[in-house]
Amino acid sequence: MNDEDAEHELEVLKYERQFFFSDKVTFAKKYTDLFTIYFKPFMISIGMSFFAQLIGVSAFLYYGSDIFEQAGNDLEGIKEREEASDILDNFVIGTFVFGNIISAIIIPLSGRKWILSIGLPTIFVALVGLSYTMHEANYGD
């Protein structure tokens, strides 16, 4: 971090401090700053939330056990389909949590550019392979 970045960060911290320790800052002032100073981070967070909803991760995490139950997946040795679907859903949720913990550790250590340059091609190949196997499962011989 160079001196310019440090000075800028100090100015931002001084500016943010007034929200917590000043009676001069009104509720409306806080919302106007949301669309001026913090517009870019605000739009990035809105975009990330939009794309997370678009791909359905949160919906699958919420309705995972119902999806497994309606798909008819069973586990050997468990007679109740609801219990088996709950167990399968717990594996999905555990994998999701474990993946988030791993990514929270790896991203700051390796950098975002490296993760994107490796991750995006890997995701592309995985999704092409997934679409091929789904096509073959539905329309293959």
C-alpha positions as CSV (number, residue, x, y, z in Angstrom):
1,M,0.0,0.0,0.0
2,N,1.5,3.3,-1.0
3,D,1.1,6.7,0.7
4,E,-1.7,7.9,-1.6
5,D,-3.8,4.8,-0.7
6,A,-3.1,5.3,2.9
7,E,-4.1,8.9,2.8
8,H,-7.3,8.1,0.9
9,E,-8.2,5.4,3.3
10,L,-7.6,7.8,6.2
11,E,-9.9,10.3,4.6
12,V,-12.6,7.7,4.1
13,L,-12.3,6.6,7.7
14,K,-12.6,10.2,8.9
15,Y,-15.7,10.7,6.7
16,E,-17.3,7.5,8.0
17,R,-16.6,8.4,11.6
18,Q,-19.0,11.3,11.4
19,F,-21.9,8.9,11.0
20,F,-21.3,7.4,14.3
21,F,-20.2,10.3,16.5
22,S,-22.1,13.3,15.0
23,D,-25.6,14.6,15.6
24,K,-25.3,16.7,12.4
25,V,-25.6,13.7,10.1
26,T,-29.3,13.0,9.3
27,F,-30.9,9.8,8.1
28,A,-31.4,11.3,4.6
29,K,-27.7,12.2,4.5
30,K,-26.8,8.6,5.0
31,Y,-29.0,7.5,2.0
32,T,-27.7,10.2,-0.3
33,D,-24.2,9.0,0.4
34,L,-25.3,5.5,-0.6
35,F,-25.9,6.8,-4.1
36,T,-22.8,9.0,-4.3
37,I,-19.8,7.8,-2.4
38,Y,-20.8,4.2,-2.1
39,F,-22.5,3.8,-5.4
40,K,-20.0,1.4,-7.0
41,P,-19.8,-1.0,-4.0
42,F,-23.6,-0.8,-3.7
43,M,-24.1,-1.8,-7.3
44,I,-21.6,-4.6,-7.1
45,S,-23.4,-6.0,-4.0
46,I,-26.8,-5.7,-5.8
47,G,-25.4,-7.4,-8.9
48,M,-23.9,-10.3,-6.8
49,S,-27.2,-10.8,-5.0
50,F,-29.0,-10.7,-8.4
51,F,-26.8,-13.3,-10.0
52,A,-26.9,-15.5,-6.9
53,Q,-30.7,-15.5,-7.1
54,L,-30.5,-16.0,-10.9
55,I,-28.5,-19.2,-10.8
56,G,-30.6,-20.6,-7.9
57,V,-28.1,-21.4,-5.3
58,S,-30.1,-20.1,-2.4
59,A,-33.3,-21.7,-3.8
60,F,-31.6,-25.1,-3.9
61,L,-30.2,-24.7,-0.4
62,Y,-33.7,-23.8,0.9
63,Y,-35.7,-26.4,-1.1
64,G,-33.0,-29.0,-1.3
65,S,-34.7,-31.6,0.8
66,D,-37.9,-31.2,-1.1
67,I,-36.1,-31.6,-4.4
68,F,-34.4,-34.8,-3.2
69,E,-37.7,-36.1,-1.9
70,Q,-39.6,-35.4,-5.2
71,A,-36.7,-36.9,-7.2
72,G,-37.2,-40.1,-5.4
73,N,-33.6,-40.4,-4.1
74,D,-33.2,-42.9,-1.3
75,L,-30.4,-44.0,0.9
76,E,-29.8,-47.6,1.6
77,G,-30.9,-48.6,5.1
78,I,-33.2,-45.7,5.6
79,K,-36.9,-46.4,5.1
80,E,-38.4,-42.9,5.3
81,R,-37.9,-40.9,2.1
82,E,-38.1,-37.6,4.0
83,E,-35.3,-38.6,6.4
84,A,-33.1,-39.7,3.4
85,S,-33.7,-36.4,1.6
86,D,-32.8,-34.4,4.7
87,I,-29.6,-36.4,5.1
88,L,-28.7,-35.8,1.4
89,D,-29.6,-32.1,1.7
90,N,-27.3,-31.8,4.8
91,F,-24.4,-33.1,2.6
92,V,-25.1,-30.3,0.1
93,I,-25.3,-27.6,2.7
94,G,-22.1,-28.9,4.4
95,T,-20.3,-28.8,1.1
96,F,-21.5,-25.3,0.4
97,V,-20.3,-24.1,3.8
98,F,-17.0,-25.9,3.4
99,G,-16.5,-24.4,0.0
100,N,-17.2,-20.9,1.3
101,I,-14.7,-21.4,4.1
102,I,-12.0,-22.7,1.7
103,S,-12.6,-19.8,-0.7
104,A,-12.5,-17.2,2.1
105,I,-9.0,-18.6,2.9
106,I,-7.7,-19.0,-0.6
107,I,-8.9,-15.8,-2.3
108,P,-6.9,-13.3,-0.1
109,L,-3.8,-15.5,-0.3
110,S,-3.7,-16.1,-4.0
111,G,-5.4,-13.0,-5.4
112,R,-8.6,-12.5,-7.3
113,K,-7.1,-12.3,-10.8
114,W,-5.4,-15.7,-10.4
115,I,-8.6,-17.2,-9.1
116,L,-10.6,-15.8,-12.0
117,S,-8.0,-16.9,-14.6
118,I,-8.0,-20.4,-13.3
119,G,-11.6,-20.7,-12.1
120,L,-13.5,-19.4,-15.1
121,P,-12.1,-21.8,-17.6
122,T,-12.5,-24.6,-15.2
123,I,-16.1,-23.7,-14.6
124,F,-16.7,-23.4,-18.3
125,V,-15.3,-26.9,-19.0
126,A,-17.3,-28.3,-16.1
127,L,-20.6,-26.7,-17.3
128,V,-20.0,-27.9,-20.9
129,G,-19.4,-31.5,-19.5
130,L,-22.5,-31.2,-17.3
131,S,-24.7,-30.0,-20.2
132,Y,-23.4,-32.9,-22.4
133,T,-24.1,-35.5,-19.7
134,M,-27.6,-34.0,-19.1
135,H,-28.3,-34.1,-22.8
136,E,-27.1,-37.7,-23.1
137,A,-29.2,-38.7,-20.0
138,N,-32.4,-37.2,-21.5
139,Y,-31.9,-37.7,-25.3
140,G,-29.2,-40.3,-25.6
141,D,-29.6,-44.0,-26.6
